């Protein structure tokens, strides 16, 4: 009875099968259509009876293992084996065979093999890459298949293109990889000795060259001392030979490679032809050409001798770098130069001809220094530092009057400006109403010589500097005497800020002079200040603190502002009566015209004499009203007044 054709009721192999397609004859390989041939499978891709299909993958067959392709999974992974092969040498007396060592590389990404033989010196054989990288087929009768990773093992023979290679060992990565694949590794094999290589090694060891070459690593010395050269001054005394003389040489020792180079110093007009080098750069032997002992840096010292191919050269001196090198490396401190020639005679002085009066002094001097005169150079650094910049003018302004007996000129007011950038001065006359003088530029900007100097002389002239100008100084500008009466705030502040340049504005010097006053005078000053402060407040008026003398100009201005009932002749006589040097004793002047003590014609009550003293030449009143004399005494004399010490130094 036949069973129904149902699943589980029949033993047919076709049950459960899903693929019944007919296999194709052609296949795609590397982008090309190729004939499959005998490897064509049967229906549904199953192999035919007796057919054996080889796998295309050595490690991970298709459908097994990782999903990534082999060329990605095994990229840059190579198995390395050590091997050798025996090569027969026909028609040779010395050797009959030769053992040649090589390395076999197996690339896991595409099962390619490369065989490389390391190159040996003077072998005379074409060494290097013996077999280029590609897939190598198995020996016949399996030449339709290729070597894969499972064909490799240690201590076995492999036939690559009819040449038998014996694998002796492999590296650690190869061992670990094969063990993980389940390959049992054999014990490493020994490489047999090569008779010819042994004989050649014995010959090389028995050779004793006349001048053996000792290999020495000089890279570190080159990297440490590249560009560093020792410089010595030398002397070669050749006076023993005919027409010989003393020759000066310069020896350079290069620390990078211990070579020496010598130059000759040829003086001008010596009659000798200039040569490029006295000795080319090379290692210098101590005794001769056959000598193996060369000069080193330790052999070169000041005062020592150097044998330059039979010439005795004495080292006389060296430069600063050479001194520091020997001092730091060898501890040498004595570098006294060798005196071998008479010191040159001092050059006779070249007197500068006196100034001829044409042009400036610098122009006249430059015409004497060269045939082609050059323009005198200015102090550019000083100009850049002291030139006007923003609100900083770097210009000192003083109020001055003319020192003369002419009453008209004594009333004239001048402004003297000093430019710190080039030490030049400018004088400007201030215009005054009803004076009969126009005013304006009195002296253009220029450097002004100090008086009392000879005009036609060889020494340079002395010019006015900023230190020569201060309040109270008398300066002679081109034959006209001026007295500096006052300065503006910028000038006073500049002098105080640069007290080291202006000693008269240095408060420390002023205090030191005041502290040198005897104790008796100090007591008088303290008593005077205390009497000037009857209320014992610690402050005194500024007017009582000033010296009781006013300039004649200010007193005349006061007399003009408050007309005195006197003619000009009597007024001038009155001022001359109270004259004190260049000023007027205004306390005595006021007391003299006091009508209570000295009766005079009656005047109106509204015509009371009033005046204010100006401390600046801007016709304004002084902003300083009171002086804190208690702090002044404490700072100068370390004295304390009877009253308490106020907090401020001056009240405005």
C-alpha positions as CSV (number, residue, x, y, z in Angstrom):
1,X,0.0,0.0,0.0
2,X,1.5,3.3,-1.0
3,X,1.7,6.1,1.5
4,X,0.1,9.5,0.6
5,X,2.4,12.1,-0.8
6,X,2.3,14.2,2.3
7,X,5.1,15.7,4.5
8,X,6.3,13.0,6.9
9,X,4.8,10.2,4.9
10,X,7.5,9.9,2.3
11,X,11.3,9.5,2.4
12,X,11.9,11.5,-0.7
13,X,14.8,14.0,-0.6
14,X,12.8,16.5,-2.4
15,X,10.5,17.1,0.6
16,X,11.0,20.5,2.2
17,X,13.2,21.7,-0.7
18,X,12.6,25.3,-1.8
19,X,15.2,25.9,-4.5
20,X,14.8,24.1,-7.9
21,X,16.5,26.5,-10.2
22,X,19.0,25.5,-12.9
23,X,22.6,26.7,-12.2
24,X,24.1,29.1,-14.7
25,X,27.1,28.3,-16.8
26,X,28.6,31.9,-16.5
27,X,29.7,33.7,-13.3
28,X,30.9,37.2,-12.5
29,X,34.4,37.5,-11.1
30,X,36.1,40.9,-10.6
31,X,33.5,42.5,-12.9
32,X,34.1,40.1,-15.8
33,X,31.8,37.2,-17.0
34,X,33.7,33.9,-16.8
35,X,32.8,30.2,-17.6
36,X,32.2,28.1,-14.6
37,X,33.1,24.9,-16.3
38,X,33.2,21.7,-14.1
39,X,32.3,23.7,-11.0
40,X,28.7,24.1,-12.2
41,X,26.4,22.7,-9.5
42,X,23.2,20.8,-10.1
43,X,19.6,21.7,-9.6
44,X,19.0,24.2,-6.8
45,X,22.8,24.8,-6.4
46,X,23.5,21.3,-4.9
47,X,26.6,19.5,-6.0
48,X,26.4,16.7,-8.4
49,X,27.3,13.1,-7.6
50,X,31.1,13.0,-7.1
51,X,31.5,16.7,-7.5
52,X,33.7,18.6,-5.0
53,X,33.3,22.4,-5.0
54,X,36.2,24.3,-3.4
55,X,35.5,27.2,-1.1
56,X,36.5,30.7,-2.1
57,X,37.3,31.8,1.5
58,X,40.2,30.4,3.5
59,X,39.1,31.3,7.0
60,X,35.5,32.3,7.0
61,X,33.5,30.5,4.3
62,X,30.6,32.3,2.8
63,X,27.6,32.3,5.1
64,X,29.7,31.6,8.2
65,X,31.5,33.8,10.7
66,X,31.5,37.6,10.5
67,X,29.3,39.7,8.3
68,X,32.2,42.0,7.2
69,X,34.2,40.9,4.1
70,X,37.7,39.6,4.6
71,X,39.3,42.7,2.9
72,X,37.8,44.8,5.7
73,X,38.1,42.4,8.6
74,X,41.8,41.5,7.9
75,X,43.0,44.8,6.5
76,X,46.7,45.3,7.0
77,X,47.1,42.0,8.9
78,X,49.9,39.9,7.6
79,X,51.4,36.5,8.8
80,X,55.2,36.4,8.7
81,X,57.1,33.1,8.4
82,X,60.8,32.5,8.4
83,X,62.0,30.1,5.8
84,X,65.0,29.0,3.7
85,X,65.6,27.1,0.5
86,X,68.6,25.1,-0.7
87,X,70.1,26.2,-4.0
88,X,72.6,24.0,-5.9
89,X,75.7,25.7,-7.2
90,X,77.1,23.8,-10.2
91,X,80.7,24.2,-11.5
92,X,82.1,25.7,-8.3
93,X,85.2,24.6,-6.4
94,X,84.4,26.4,-3.1
95,X,80.8,25.5,-2.7
96,X,78.3,22.9,-4.0
97,X,75.2,24.3,-2.5
98,X,74.0,27.5,-0.8
99,X,71.4,28.1,2.0
100,X,69.4,31.2,1.3
101,X,67.2,32.6,4.1
102,X,64.0,34.5,3.3
103,X,60.7,35.6,4.7
104,X,57.2,34.5,3.5
105,X,54.4,37.0,4.0
106,X,50.8,35.8,3.8
107,X,48.1,38.6,3.5
108,X,44.9,37.6,5.2
109,X,42.7,40.0,3.3
110,X,43.1,38.3,-0.1
111,X,45.2,35.1,0.5
112,X,48.2,36.6,-1.4
113,X,51.8,35.6,-0.8
114,X,55.0,37.5,-1.0
115,X,58.5,36.0,-0.6
116,X,61.4,38.4,0.3
117,X,65.1,37.6,0.8
118,X,67.0,40.1,3.0
119,X,70.0,41.6,1.2
120,X,73.4,40.8,2.4
121,X,76.6,42.8,1.8
122,X,78.7,41.9,-1.3
123,X,76.7,38.7,-2.0
124,X,76.7,39.1,-5.8
125,X,73.2,37.6,-5.9
126,X,69.9,39.2,-7.0
127,X,68.3,39.5,-3.7
128,X,65.2,41.3,-2.4
129,X,61.7,40.3,-3.6
130,X,61.9,36.8,-5.0
131,X,58.1,36.3,-5.5
132,X,55.9,39.3,-5.9
133,X,52.6,39.5,-4.0
134,X,49.8,37.4,-5.6
135,X,47.9,34.2,-5.1
136,X,50.1,31.2,-5.6
137,X,48.6,27.9,-6.8
138,X,49.2,24.6,-5.2
139,X,51.7,22.2,-6.9
140,X,50.2,19.7,-9.3
141,X,47.9,17.8,-9.4
142,X,46.1,20.5,-7.3
143,X,47.2,23.4,-9.3
144,X,43.6,24.5,-9.8
145,X,43.6,25.5,-6.1
146,X,45.5,28.2,-4.2
147,X,47.4,28.4,-0.9
148,X,45.3,29.5,2.1
149,X,46.1,30.0,5.7
150,X,45.6,26.3,6.6
151,X,48.5,25.3,4.4
152,X,51.0,27.0,6.6
153,X,52.7,25.5,9.6
154,X,56.2,25.5,11.2
155,X,58.8,22.9,10.4
156,X,57.3,21.9,7.0
157,X,58.1,22.2,3.4
158,X,56.2,24.3,0.9
159,X,56.6,24.2,-2.9
160,X,56.3,27.6,-4.5
161,X,56.8,27.4,-8.2
162,X,58.9,24.3,-8.2
163,X,61.1,25.7,-5.4
164,X,61.0,24.0,-2.0
165,X,60.9,26.4,1.0
166,X,61.3,25.0,4.5
167,X,59.4,27.1,7.1
168,X,61.4,27.3,10.3
169,X,59.6,29.8,12.5
170,X,57.1,32.6,12.7
171,X,56.5,35.8,14.7
172,X,54.2,36.1,17.8
173,X,51.2,37.5,16.0
174,X,51.3,34.6,13.5
175,X,51.5,32.0,16.3
176,X,48.5,33.5,18.2
177,X,46.4,33.8,15.0
178,X,47.0,30.1,14.0
179,X,46.4,28.8,17.5
180,X,43.0,30.7,17.6
181,X,42.1,29.0,14.2
182,X,42.8,25.6,15.8
183,X,46.0,24.9,13.9
184,X,48.5,22.8,15.9
185,X,51.9,24.3,15.5
186,X,55.0,22.2,15.2
187,X,58.3,22.8,16.9
188,X,60.6,25.4,15.3
189,X,63.3,24.0,13.0
190,X,66.9,25.0,12.8
191,X,68.5,26.6,9.7
192,X,71.4,24.5,8.4
193,X,74.8,26.1,8.2
194,X,75.9,27.6,4.9
195,X,79.5,26.4,4.2
196,X,80.3,29.4,2.0
197,X,79.0,31.9,4.5
198,X,81.0,30.4,7.3
199,X,84.2,30.4,5.2
200,X,83.7,34.0,4.2
201,X,83.1,35.1,7.7
202,X,86.3,33.4,8.8
203,X,88.2,35.3,6.1
204,X,86.7,38.6,7.1
205,X,87.6,38.0,10.8
206,X,91.2,37.1,9.9
207,X,91.7,40.3,7.9
208,X,93.7,43.1,9.7
209,X,93.5,46.3,7.6
210,X,96.4,48.8,7.7
211,X,94.0,51.6,8.7
212,X,90.9,50.1,10.2
213,X,87.7,52.2,10.1
214,X,86.2,52.6,13.6
215,X,82.6,53.5,13.4
216,X,81.6,56.1,15.9
217,X,78.2,57.7,16.2
218,X,78.8,61.4,15.7
219,X,75.1,62.4,15.3
220,X,74.7,63.5,19.0
221,X,77.9,65.6,18.8
222,X,76.7,67.2,15.5
223,X,73.2,68.1,17.0
224,X,74.7,69.5,20.2
225,X,77.5,71.6,18.7
226,X,76.3,72.5,15.2
227,X,77.2,76.1,14.4
228,X,79.5,76.5,17.4
229,X,83.1,77.4,16.5
230,X,86.1,78.1,18.7
231,X,88.2,81.1,17.4
232,X,91.9,81.5,18.2
233,X,94.4,84.1,17.2
234,X,97.7,82.5,16.3
235,X,101.2,83.5,15.3
236,X,103.6,81.7,12.9
237,X,107.2,83.0,13.3
238,X,108.9,82.4,10.0
239,X,111.8,84.8,10.6
240,X,114.4,82.0,10.4
241,X,113.8,81.5,6.7
242,X,115.0,83.9,4.0
243,X,112.6,86.8,3.6
244,X,110.4,85.3,6.3
245,X,108.5,87.3,8.8
246,X,105.8,86.9,11.5
247,X,102.5,85.8,10.1
248,X,99.2,86.3,11.9
249,X,96.6,83.5,11.6
250,X,93.1,82.8,12.7
251,X,92.3,79.2,13.7
252,X,88.7,78.0,13.7
253,X,87.9,74.7,15.6
254,X,84.5,73.3,14.7
255,X,83.0,71.5,17.6
256,X,80.5,69.6,15.5
257,X,83.1,67.3,13.8
258,X,86.5,68.3,15.4
259,X,87.8,69.8,12.2
260,X,90.2,72.8,12.0
261,X,90.3,75.6,9.5
262,X,93.0,78.3,9.3
263,X,92.9,81.8,7.7
264,X,95.8,84.2,7.3
265,X,95.4,87.9,8.3
266,X,97.1,89.9,5.6
267,X,97.7,93.5,6.7
268,X,97.2,96.2,4.1
269,X,100.1,97.3,1.9
270,X,102.1,94.2,2.9
271,X,102.9,93.1,-0.6
272,X,101.4,89.6,-0.1
273,X,98.7,88.2,-2.3
274,X,95.5,87.4,-0.6
275,X,94.6,83.7,-0.4
276,X,91.3,82.2,0.5
277,X,92.5,79.8,3.2
278,X,95.8,79.0,4.8
279,X,94.5,75.5,5.7
280,X,91.2,73.9,4.4
281,X,88.8,72.5,6.9
282,X,89.8,69.0,7.9
283,X,91.1,67.0,10.8
284,X,94.6,68.0,11.7
285,X,97.0,65.3,12.8
286,X,99.5,66.0,15.5
287,X,102.7,64.6,13.9
288,X,102.1,63.7,10.3
289,X,100.0,62.1,7.6
290,X,100.3,58.5,9.0
291,X,99.4,59.7,12.5
292,X,96.0,58.6,13.8
293,X,96.0,61.1,16.7
294,X,94.2,64.3,15.8
295,X,94.0,67.6,17.6
296,X,91.0,68.0,19.9
297,X,89.6,71.0,21.8
298,X,91.5,69.9,24.9
299,X,94.8,70.4,23.0
300,X,94.2,74.0,22.1
301,X,95.1,76.5,24.9
302,X,96.3,80.1,24.9
303,X,100.1,80.1,24.9
304,X,100.3,76.5,23.5
305,X,101.8,75.3,20.2
306,X,100.0,73.7,17.2
307,X,101.8,71.7,14.6
308,X,100.2,72.6,11.2
309,X,101.9,70.3,8.8
310,X,105.4,71.1,10.1
311,X,104.8,74.8,11.0
312,X,105.0,75.7,14.7
313,X,102.1,78.0,15.4
314,X,101.6,79.7,18.8
315,X,98.1,80.4,20.0
316,X,98.1,84.0,21.3
317,X,94.5,84.8,22.2
318,X,90.8,83.7,21.7
319,X,87.4,85.3,21.6
320,X,84.8,85.5,24.4
321,X,82.8,82.5,23.3
322,X,85.9,80.3,23.4
323,X,86.8,81.6,26.9
324,X,83.3,80.8,28.2
325,X,83.5,77.3,26.6
326,X,86.8,76.4,28.2
327,X,85.8,78.0,31.5
328,X,82.6,75.9,31.7
329,X,84.0,72.6,30.4
330,X,87.6,72.5,31.7
331,X,87.5,75.1,34.4
332,X,90.2,77.3,32.9
333,X,90.2,80.9,34.0
334,X,93.6,82.2,32.9
335,X,93.3,83.5,29.3
336,X,96.2,86.0,29.4
337,X,97.1,86.9,25.8
338,X,100.6,86.4,24.5
339,X,102.3,89.7,23.6
340,X,104.3,89.2,20.5
341,X,104.5,92.7,19.0
342,X,105.3,96.2,20.1
343,X,102.1,98.1,20.9
344,X,101.3,100.6,18.2
345,X,102.4,104.2,18.8
346,X,99.6,106.5,19.9
347,X,98.1,108.4,17.1
348,X,98.9,112.1,17.1
349,X,96.0,114.2,18.1
350,X,94.2,115.8,15.2
351,X,93.2,119.3,16.3
352,X,89.9,120.6,15.1
353,X,90.2,123.9,13.3
354,X,88.4,126.8,15.0
355,X,84.9,127.7,14.0
356,X,84.9,130.0,11.0
357,X,81.6,131.7,11.6
358,X,79.8,130.3,8.5
359,X,76.8,128.2,9.2
360,X,76.3,126.4,12.4
361,X,79.0,124.8,14.5
362,X,78.0,121.3,13.6
363,X,78.0,122.1,9.8
364,X,81.5,123.6,10.1
365,X,82.8,120.5,12.0
366,X,81.3,118.0,9.5
367,X,83.2,119.7,6.7
368,X,86.4,119.1,8.5
369,X,85.7,115.4,9.1
370,X,85.2,114.2,5.5
371,X,85.6,115.5,2.0
372,X,81.9,115.0,1.4
373,X,80.2,116.7,4.3
374,X,77.1,115.1,5.7
375,X,74.2,116.7,7.4
376,X,74.6,116.8,11.2
377,X,72.6,114.1,12.9
378,X,70.1,115.1,15.5
379,X,69.3,113.3,18.7
380,X,66.3,111.4,17.4
381,X,65.7,109.5,20.6
382,X,65.5,112.7,22.6
383,X,63.3,114.2,20.1
384,X,60.8,111.3,20.1
385,X,60.7,111.3,23.9
386,X,60.4,115.0,24.5
387,X,58.4,116.1,21.5
388,X,54.9,117.4,22.0
389,X,52.3,114.6,22.5
390,X,48.7,115.4,23.3
391,X,48.4,117.6,26.3
392,X,52.0,117.0,27.2
393,X,53.8,119.9,25.6
394,X,57.3,119.3,27.0
395,X,57.9,123.0,26.9
396,X,58.9,125.2,29.9
397,X,57.5,128.7,30.0
398,X,58.9,131.5,32.2
399,X,57.9,135.1,32.8
400,X,60.9,137.4,32.6
401,X,61.8,141.0,32.7
402,X,64.8,142.8,31.1
403,X,67.6,143.7,33.4
404,X,68.5,147.3,32.4
405,X,68.7,150.8,33.7
406,X,66.4,152.1,31.0
407,X,63.0,152.7,32.8
408,X,61.1,151.9,29.6
409,X,62.7,148.6,29.0
410,X,62.3,147.6,32.7
411,X,58.6,147.8,32.2
412,X,58.5,145.4,29.3
413,X,57.2,141.8,30.0
414,X,58.6,138.8,28.2
415,X,57.8,135.1,28.0
416,X,60.7,132.7,27.5
417,X,59.9,129.2,26.2
418,X,62.3,126.3,26.4
419,X,61.7,123.3,24.1
420,X,63.0,120.1,25.7
421,X,63.0,118.1,22.4
422,X,66.0,120.1,21.0
423,X,67.1,122.5,23.8
424,X,66.0,125.5,21.8
425,X,64.6,128.7,23.2
426,X,62.1,131.4,22.0
427,X,61.5,134.8,23.5
428,X,58.1,136.6,23.1
429,X,57.3,140.1,24.3
430,X,53.9,140.5,25.8
431,X,52.0,143.5,24.3
432,X,51.0,146.2,26.9
433,X,48.5,149.0,26.5
434,X,49.8,152.5,26.1
435,X,53.4,151.4,26.4
436,X,54.5,152.5,23.0
437,X,55.8,149.0,22.2
438,X,54.2,146.6,19.7
439,X,55.3,143.4,21.4
440,X,55.4,140.1,19.6
441,X,58.4,137.9,18.6
442,X,61.5,139.1,20.3
443,X,63.9,136.2,19.5
444,X,63.1,133.3,17.1
445,X,63.4,129.7,18.2
446,X,67.0,128.6,18.3
447,X,69.7,127.2,20.5
448,X,71.4,130.0,22.4
449,X,75.0,130.0,23.5
450,X,76.1,130.8,27.0
451,X,77.8,134.2,27.4
452,X,81.5,134.6,27.9
453,X,82.7,132.2,25.2
454,X,85.2,132.8,22.5
455,X,83.6,132.8,19.1
456,X,86.4,131.4,16.9
457,X,87.6,128.4,18.9
458,X,88.1,124.6,18.4
459,X,86.1,123.5,21.4
460,X,82.4,123.0,21.0
461,X,80.1,125.8,22.4
462,X,78.1,125.5,25.5
463,X,74.4,126.1,25.1
464,X,71.7,126.9,27.6
465,X,70.0,123.8,29.0
466,X,66.8,123.3,31.0
467,X,68.8,123.1,34.3
468,X,70.0,126.7,33.7
469,X,66.4,128.1,33.9
470,X,64.6,128.5,37.2
471,X,62.6,131.2,39.0
472,X,65.0,134.0,40.0
473,X,67.8,133.1,37.5
474,X,69.4,135.7,35.4
475,X,70.2,134.6,31.9
476,X,72.0,136.5,29.1
477,X,70.4,135.8,25.7
478,X,72.4,137.2,22.9
479,X,73.7,140.1,25.0
480,X,70.4,140.9,26.7
481,X,70.0,140.1,30.4
482,X,66.7,138.6,31.6
483,X,65.6,137.7,35.0
484,X,63.1,134.9,35.3
485,X,60.3,136.0,37.6
486,X,57.8,133.2,37.5
487,X,56.8,130.0,35.7
488,X,53.5,128.5,34.7
489,X,52.0,125.5,36.5
490,X,53.1,123.0,33.9
491,X,56.7,124.1,34.2
492,X,56.6,123.9,38.0
493,X,55.0,120.5,38.0
494,X,57.4,119.2,35.4
495,X,60.4,120.3,37.5
496,X,59.0,118.7,40.6
497,X,58.2,115.4,38.8
498,X,61.7,115.3,37.4
499,X,63.5,116.5,40.5
500,X,66.6,114.4,39.7
501,X,67.1,116.6,36.6
502,X,66.3,119.9,38.3
503,X,68.0,120.1,41.7
504,X,66.5,123.5,42.5
505,X,63.1,122.0,42.4
506,X,64.0,119.0,44.5
507,X,62.1,119.4,47.8
508,X,64.5,117.0,49.5
509,X,67.4,119.3,48.8
510,X,65.4,122.3,50.1
511,X,64.5,120.5,53.3
512,X,68.1,119.5,53.9
513,X,69.2,123.1,53.6
514,X,66.5,124.2,56.0
515,X,67.4,121.5,58.5
516,X,71.0,122.8,58.5
517,X,69.8,126.1,60.1
518,X,71.2,126.6,63.6
519,X,68.8,125.9,66.5
520,X,68.8,129.6,67.4
521,X,67.5,130.5,64.0
522,X,64.9,127.7,64.3
523,X,63.6,129.2,67.5
524,X,63.3,132.6,65.9
525,X,61.3,131.2,63.0
526,X,59.0,129.3,65.3
527,X,58.5,132.5,67.4
528,X,57.8,134.6,64.3
529,X,55.2,132.1,63.0
530,X,53.5,131.9,66.4
531,X,53.3,135.7,66.7
532,X,51.8,135.8,63.2
533,X,49.0,133.5,64.4
534,X,47.5,135.3,67.5
535,X,44.4,133.2,67.4
536,X,46.5,130.0,67.7
537,X,44.7,128.3,64.7
538,X,47.8,126.8,63.1
539,X,47.3,128.9,59.9
540,X,48.8,132.2,58.9
541,X,48.0,134.4,55.9
542,X,50.0,133.8,52.8
543,X,50.9,137.5,52.5
544,X,52.7,137.6,55.9
545,X,54.6,134.5,54.9
546,X,56.0,136.0,51.7
547,X,59.2,138.0,51.6
548,X,58.3,141.7,52.0
549,X,59.5,142.8,48.5
550,X,57.5,143.4,45.3
551,X,58.8,143.9,41.8
552,X,59.0,147.5,40.8
553,X,56.6,146.8,37.9
554,X,53.8,145.6,40.3
555,X,54.2,148.6,42.6
556,X,53.9,151.0,39.6
557,X,50.9,149.1,38.4
558,X,49.3,149.5,41.8
559,X,50.1,153.2,41.7
560,X,48.5,153.5,38.3
561,X,45.4,151.6,39.4
562,X,45.0,153.7,42.5
563,X,46.3,157.2,41.4
564,X,48.4,158.8,44.1
565,X,48.1,162.6,44.3
566,X,51.8,162.9,43.2
567,X,53.3,163.9,39.9
568,X,55.4,161.3,38.1
569,X,58.7,162.8,39.2
570,X,57.7,162.7,42.9
571,X,56.2,159.2,42.5
572,X,59.5,157.9,40.9
573,X,61.5,159.5,43.7
574,X,59.2,157.9,46.3
575,X,59.7,154.4,44.7
576,X,63.4,154.9,44.6
577,X,63.4,155.8,48.3
578,X,61.9,152.4,49.2
579,X,63.9,150.4,46.6
580,X,65.5,147.2,47.9
581,X,67.7,145.8,45.1
582,X,65.6,145.0,42.1
583,X,62.3,145.3,44.1
584,X,60.3,147.6,46.4
585,X,59.9,146.9,50.1
586,X,56.2,147.2,50.0
587,X,55.7,147.0,53.8
588,X,57.9,150.1,54.1
589,X,56.2,151.7,51.1
590,X,52.8,151.2,52.6
591,X,53.9,152.5,56.0
592,X,55.5,155.5,54.3
593,X,52.4,156.6,52.5
594,X,50.2,156.0,55.6
595,X,48.7,159.5,56.2
596,X,48.0,158.7,59.9
597,X,51.6,158.4,60.7
598,X,52.8,160.8,58.1
599,X,50.3,163.6,57.5
600,X,49.6,164.3,53.9
601,X,47.0,166.3,52.0
602,X,43.6,164.9,52.8
603,X,42.2,162.3,50.5
604,X,38.7,160.9,50.0
605,X,37.7,157.9,52.1
606,X,36.9,155.9,48.9
607,X,40.5,156.2,47.7
608,X,41.9,153.7,50.2
609,X,45.0,152.0,48.8
610,X,44.1,148.3,48.1
611,X,46.1,145.7,46.2
612,X,46.5,142.0,45.9
613,X,49.8,140.2,45.1
614,X,49.8,137.9,42.1
615,X,51.9,134.8,42.3
616,X,51.6,134.1,38.6
617,X,52.1,136.2,35.4
618,X,48.6,135.7,34.3
619,X,47.3,138.8,36.1
620,X,45.1,136.7,38.4
621,X,44.9,136.6,42.1
622,X,46.7,133.9,44.1
623,X,44.6,130.9,44.9
624,X,46.6,130.2,48.0
625,X,45.3,132.1,51.1
626,X,46.7,130.4,54.2
627,X,49.8,128.4,55.2
628,X,49.8,125.5,57.6
629,X,52.9,126.4,59.4
630,X,52.5,123.7,62.1
631,X,52.9,121.0,59.5
632,X,55.8,122.9,58.0
633,X,57.7,123.1,61.3
634,X,57.0,119.4,62.0
635,X,58.3,118.3,58.6
636,X,61.4,120.4,58.6
637,X,62.5,120.8,62.2
638,X,60.4,118.1,63.9
639,X,59.0,120.9,66.1
640,X,55.4,121.1,67.3
641,X,53.7,124.5,67.9
642,X,51.6,125.1,70.9
643,X,48.4,124.7,69.0
644,X,47.0,121.4,67.7
645,X,48.2,120.0,64.3
646,X,45.6,120.7,61.6
647,X,44.7,118.1,59.2
648,X,45.4,119.9,56.0
649,X,48.6,121.6,54.8
650,X,47.0,124.6,53.2
651,X,43.5,126.0,52.9
652,X,42.3,127.5,49.7
